[in-house]
Every structure is written in C-alpha cells, then in structure tokens.
Amino acid sequence: MKSIIFKSHPAYHDQPSTLCTTYPKQRDLTLLEYKMTFEDFLQVRSMVQGYSRTLDDESKLDIFLNNMKYADYINRVARDERRVVA
C-alpha cells in the first residue's frame, strides 16, 4: 500500500509544486468531466501550495469559466446572474 502512495501522492513527489502549474481547460471534455478535472486540480494545488480548493472563491470561478469551451457565451450569460446576491 505504501509503495502505491509513494508513487502517486503529491506529498511524496520530489517537486510537488510542478504538478499544478497550469489550470486545466475544457477542450473536448464534457462539462461534468471538466468540472471534476478542475476540482481535482484545485485539491492538488491546495495540498501543495495552500490555496483555496473550491469554486466558491470568485477568482477560481472566473478562471473556471474563462477556460470553458464556450467561455465568451458563458461569461456573458453568467455576468448578470453573478451580480444578483440571492
């Protein structure tokens, strides 16, 4: 069990910060696959660098939306909804 963890866990990687240098992009992924990939990236980044690991953070949500396949449309539609407090 330990040998599996040592090979794959970021805490045992020689340079763990290199595992999370660029945010993922949607490209050919479905929206659900992209969201899961993005959240996995945030979890690794939070473990290695101590940053927020959820999309509740406004800046992380901005990056998530801007890296989507139809980012221009999504940002235009979501802009008004994000301003409403409710």
C-alpha atoms as an extended CHARMM CRD file, in Angstrom:
* protein
*
        86  EXT
         1         1  MET       CA              0.0000000000        0.0000000000        0.0000000000  PROA      1               0.0000000000
         2         2  LYS       CA              2.7980000000        2.4170000000        0.8730000000  PROA      2               0.0000000000
         3         3  SER       CA              4.5490000000        1.8300000000       -2.4520000000  PROA      3               0.0000000000
         4         4  ILE       CA              1.3750000000        2.8700000000       -4.3090000000  PROA      4               0.0000000000
         5         5  ILE       CA              1.0310000000        6.0090000000       -2.2060000000  PROA      5               0.0000000000
         6         6  PHE       CA              4.6960000000        6.9650000000       -2.5930000000  PROA      6               0.0000000000
         7         7  LYS       CA              4.4240000000        6.7280000000       -6.3980000000  PROA      7               0.0000000000
         8         8  SER       CA              1.2000000000        8.7060000000       -6.7740000000  PROA      8               0.0000000000
         9         9  HSD       CA              0.6180000000       11.0400000000       -3.8150000000  PROA      9               0.0000000000
        10        10  PRO       CA              1.7920000000       14.6580000000       -4.2400000000  PROA      10              0.0000000000
        11        11  ALA       CA              3.1790000000       14.7960000000       -0.7020000000  PROA      11              0.0000000000
        12        12  TYR       CA              5.8520000000       12.2670000000       -1.7080000000  PROA      12              0.0000000000
        13        13  HSD       CA              6.6830000000       13.8020000000       -5.0800000000  PROA      13              0.0000000000
        14        14  ASP       CA             10.1700000000       15.3230000000       -5.4250000000  PROA      14              0.0000000000
        15        15  GLN       CA              8.7920000000       18.6290000000       -6.7060000000  PROA      15              0.0000000000
        16        16  PRO       CA              5.0740000000       18.6760000000       -5.8690000000  PROA      16              0.0000000000
        17        17  SER       CA              4.5050000000       22.2680000000       -6.9810000000  PROA      17              0.0000000000
        18        18  THR       CA              5.2330000000       21.2130000000      -10.5690000000  PROA      18              0.0000000000
        19        19  LEU       CA              2.0700000000       19.0950000000      -10.5320000000  PROA      19              0.0000000000
        20        20  CYS       CA             -0.1910000000       22.1600000000      -10.5830000000  PROA      20              0.0000000000
        21        21  THR       CA              1.3930000000       24.8290000000      -12.7410000000  PROA      21              0.0000000000
        22        22  THR       CA             -1.3860000000       25.4650000000      -15.2910000000  PROA      22              0.0000000000
        23        23  TYR       CA             -5.1360000000       25.3900000000      -14.9230000000  PROA      23              0.0000000000
        24        24  PRO       CA             -6.9890000000       22.7330000000      -16.9400000000  PROA      24              0.0000000000
        25        25  LYS       CA             -9.0700000000       23.7130000000      -19.9920000000  PROA      25              0.0000000000
        26        26  GLN       CA            -12.2970000000       22.1190000000      -21.1180000000  PROA      26              0.0000000000
        27        27  ARG       CA            -11.3720000000       21.3710000000      -24.7400000000  PROA      27              0.0000000000
        28        28  ASP       CA            -13.1770000000       18.1040000000      -25.6350000000  PROA      28              0.0000000000
        29        29  LEU       CA            -14.3050000000       17.2290000000      -22.1080000000  PROA      29              0.0000000000
        30        30  THR       CA            -17.9530000000       17.3000000000      -21.1320000000  PROA      30              0.0000000000
        31        31  LEU       CA            -18.9460000000       19.9320000000      -18.6100000000  PROA      31              0.0000000000
        32        32  LEU       CA            -19.0390000000       17.3490000000      -15.8080000000  PROA      32              0.0000000000
        33        33  GLU       CA            -15.6210000000       15.9040000000      -16.7540000000  PROA      33              0.0000000000
        34        34  TYR       CA            -14.1720000000       19.4090000000      -16.9410000000  PROA      34              0.0000000000
        35        35  LYS       CA            -15.6180000000       20.3660000000      -13.5360000000  PROA      35              0.0000000000
        36        36  MET       CA            -14.2360000000       17.2020000000      -11.9320000000  PROA      36              0.0000000000
        37        37  THR       CA            -10.8100000000       17.7590000000      -13.5350000000  PROA      37              0.0000000000
        38        38  PHE       CA            -10.7830000000       21.3780000000      -12.3680000000  PROA      38              0.0000000000
        39        39  GLU       CA            -11.7440000000       20.4030000000       -8.8180000000  PROA      39              0.0000000000
        40        40  ASP       CA             -9.0490000000       17.7020000000       -8.7780000000  PROA      40              0.0000000000
        41        41  PHE       CA             -6.5330000000       20.3290000000       -9.8690000000  PROA      41              0.0000000000
        42        42  LEU       CA             -7.6920000000       22.6580000000       -7.0680000000  PROA      42              0.0000000000
        43        43  GLN       CA             -7.3550000000       19.8750000000       -4.4960000000  PROA      43              0.0000000000
        44        44  VAL       CA             -3.7970000000       19.0820000000       -5.5660000000  PROA      44              0.0000000000
        45        45  ARG       CA             -2.9530000000       22.7720000000       -5.5980000000  PROA      45              0.0000000000
        46        46  SER       CA             -4.4230000000       23.3290000000       -2.1430000000  PROA      46              0.0000000000
        47        47  MET       CA             -2.4680000000       20.3810000000       -0.7730000000  PROA      47              0.0000000000
        48        48  VAL       CA              0.8050000000       21.5160000000       -2.3290000000  PROA      48              0.0000000000
        49        49  GLN       CA              0.5700000000       25.3010000000       -2.1910000000  PROA      49              0.0000000000
        50        50  GLY       CA             -2.1640000000       26.0170000000        0.3510000000  PROA      50              0.0000000000
        51        51  TYR       CA             -4.6610000000       27.7540000000       -1.9580000000  PROA      51              0.0000000000
        52        52  SER       CA             -8.4480000000       27.5390000000       -1.9480000000  PROA      52              0.0000000000
        53        53  ARG       CA             -9.7570000000       24.2350000000       -3.2650000000  PROA      53              0.0000000000
        54        54  THR       CA            -13.3430000000       25.0860000000       -4.1930000000  PROA      54              0.0000000000
        55        55  LEU       CA            -15.1380000000       27.0660000000       -6.8500000000  PROA      55              0.0000000000
        56        56  ASP       CA            -16.7110000000       29.2100000000       -4.1170000000  PROA      56              0.0000000000
        57        57  ASP       CA            -13.7470000000       31.5590000000       -4.4930000000  PROA      57              0.0000000000
        58        58  GLU       CA            -14.6010000000       34.2540000000       -7.0790000000  PROA      58              0.0000000000
        59        59  SER       CA            -11.1820000000       34.1840000000       -8.7120000000  PROA      59              0.0000000000
        60        60  LYS       CA            -11.2780000000       30.3800000000       -9.1310000000  PROA      60              0.0000000000
        61        61  LEU       CA            -14.7590000000       30.6130000000      -10.6330000000  PROA      61              0.0000000000
        62        62  ASP       CA            -13.5260000000       33.2660000000      -13.0870000000  PROA      62              0.0000000000
        63        63  ILE       CA            -10.6900000000       31.0100000000      -14.2230000000  PROA      63              0.0000000000
        64        64  PHE       CA            -13.0530000000       28.0220000000      -14.4770000000  PROA      64              0.0000000000
        65        65  LEU       CA            -15.4780000000       29.9670000000      -16.6840000000  PROA      65              0.0000000000
        66        66  ASN       CA            -12.7380000000       31.5010000000      -18.8490000000  PROA      66              0.0000000000
        67        67  ASN       CA            -11.2430000000       28.0820000000      -19.6080000000  PROA      67              0.0000000000
        68        68  MET       CA            -14.5570000000       26.6380000000      -20.8130000000  PROA      68              0.0000000000
        69        69  LYS       CA            -15.1250000000       25.7510000000      -24.4540000000  PROA      69              0.0000000000
        70        70  TYR       CA            -17.7560000000       28.4930000000      -24.9600000000  PROA      70              0.0000000000
        71        71  ALA       CA            -16.2730000000       30.9720000000      -22.4860000000  PROA      71              0.0000000000
        72        72  ASP       CA            -17.4960000000       34.1300000000      -24.2530000000  PROA      72              0.0000000000
        73        73  TYR       CA            -21.1170000000       32.9990000000      -24.1880000000  PROA      73              0.0000000000
        74        74  ILE       CA            -20.9460000000       31.5710000000      -20.6610000000  PROA      74              0.0000000000
        75        75  ASN       CA            -19.3760000000       34.7430000000      -19.2720000000  PROA      75              0.0000000000
        76        76  ARG       CA            -21.9720000000       36.9250000000      -20.9900000000  PROA      76              0.0000000000
        77        77  VAL       CA            -24.8690000000       34.8700000000      -19.6030000000  PROA      77              0.0000000000
        78        78  ALA       CA            -23.3770000000       34.3710000000      -16.1410000000  PROA      78              0.0000000000
        79        79  ARG       CA            -22.3150000000       38.0010000000      -15.6710000000  PROA      79              0.0000000000
        80        80  ASP       CA            -25.8070000000       39.1940000000      -14.7290000000  PROA      80              0.0000000000
        81        81  GLU       CA            -26.5640000000       36.1500000000      -12.5810000000  PROA      81              0.0000000000
        82        82  ARG       CA            -23.3350000000       36.5310000000      -10.6040000000  PROA      82              0.0000000000
        83        83  ARG       CA            -24.2340000000       40.1190000000       -9.6630000000  PROA      83              0.0000000000
        84        84  VAL       CA            -27.5120000000       39.1040000000       -8.0110000000  PROA      84              0.0000000000
        85        85  VAL       CA            -26.8910000000       38.4530000000       -4.3310000000  PROA      85              0.0000000000
        86        86  ALA       CA            -29.7740000000       35.9650000000       -3.9730000000  PROA      86              0.0000000000
